């Protein structure tokens, strides 16, 4: 776990990039997402009209967690293919192998519209690819 502390700046930068990406993604697709999720504006607001900050805080924390795991995967990945191929390929494989099936299962059990699945899984693909790019640009490494 030392690699997390040794790469903390890169991990936090990747989490911040992912968090901002989510803000833009759902900012652009928010109306469609709310419709697909069967939500009304009143469903996500408190009685006083405000919104809870907790989901945004938790999103950053869990995106930092994801970036830390992705950093570990990138450290362990073979370097023969080249940095960008390994980085983006690893992110894509993690998405295809874990995120996509999880979203598909959850959305099918809850009978959610395919539009919601597309919006949410597209977001997570963007998050992982962006995190891999940030981690690669800053550079992650095992402690010497």
Order of alpha helices (4+ residues) and beta strands (2+ residues): alpha-alpha-alpha-alpha-alpha-alpha
